[in-house]
Amino acid sequence: MAVIGTGLIGTSVALAAAGQGVSVYLSDRSRAAARTAAALGAGRAEDPPEPVDLAVLAVPPSRIAEVLIAAQERGLARAYTDVASVKTGPERGVLARAPEPSRYVGGHPLAGRERSGPLAARAELFRGRPWALTPHRLTSRAALDRGLELAELCGAAPVVIRSREHDEVVALTSHVPHLLASVMAARLRDGPAGVPLLAGQGLRDVTRIAAGDPRLWSDILRSNAAAMAGVMKELRDDLARVAAALDVLAEEDASAGEDVFAEHHDAGHDQGVRTLEDLLARGVAGLAGLPRPGAGPPVAEAGLRILVPDRPGELARLLGAVAALGIAVDDIAVEAAEESGLRVRVPVPTADAERIGAKLGADGWDRAPAESAPAG
């Protein structure tokens, strides 16, 4: 395998492949970067003596087509892929100008860190993460198979998707979040003097990815501007409504005790609060559709309903029993308080529901009767 571009992602790909016994050849416009990656054990910083099975282009989206063309003209590999986070523009460039577009399949491992460069690379970076592959109308089966093999070598879960759909999805899930993190982080420069003293984990969570390489991210955002524009307009509308609600609530707070406040308090206050609560509730609902980190692809779930006796410590004992069976306890919910205790819903994979239910029953836990479960 050849890896062109030995930054965070390229070097991580090379480390993962080399760890699986693949011979990897490294190149980069910065000789120091290529040699650093080689010193980490990612491969050899030299040209391969003959065409390799796969060349991985780990360069910004705007450079994919030109780098692919140059590599194909010198016969570098039998198949080519990339790891750029934008796919439509590079694909158009390849189809329009590449000597052998059939040998190329677009790729994008959905993993990264806020740090950049080869020293930030990790062989396990892609383990358990999605790896998008975007074959175009001319992509050969052999090229797609090489892309699938690479994702599996890196421990990722390959997802085949069209380039345009990919760009629309990552605009919402990656590119706009990065831009918003940068917008929030930029506010810190002009914040009150106490910001460093009171900066908590919430702020760090929101702004962590803003530490990414500005030049790389400028290229990514520019390359996916069309898909991002629609998301940003919807966010603008949400923020405008929230800002208006906060203005109303702030004015009422400043006017406390005045007659005008007494006359208009109820309607304005209630509407402002409803606006805030609506956005917060929509946020909770949006998160509910995401899998937990490391949970893998979605699976069909069933809800076991367990009756927990009304005695101190019993709920904690159930949580321990569930955890011992390898079930995440974060999604367990108390559905109702009944005369005899609590009715608790334990979400489990449908295929394992009977086995887990029998195991809990053997441990002394009673199932709630079917008629007490909520409809649906």
Secondary structure by P-SEA (a helix, b strand, c coil): cccccccaaaaaaaaaaaaaccbbbbbcccaaaaaaaaaacccccccccccccbbbbcccccaaaaaaaaaaaaccccbbbbbccccaaaaaaaaacccccccbbbbbccccccccccccccccccccbbbbbbbcccccaaaaaaaaaaaaaacbbbbbbcaaaaaaaaaaccaaaaaaaaaaaaaaaaccccccccccaaaaaacccccccaaaaaaaaaaaaaaaaaaaaaaaaaaaaaaaaaaaaaaaaaacccccccccaaaaaaaaaaaaaaaaaaaaaaaaaccccccccccbbbbbbbbbccccaaaaaaaaaaaaacccccccccccccccccbbbbbccccaaaaaaaaaaaaccccccccccccc
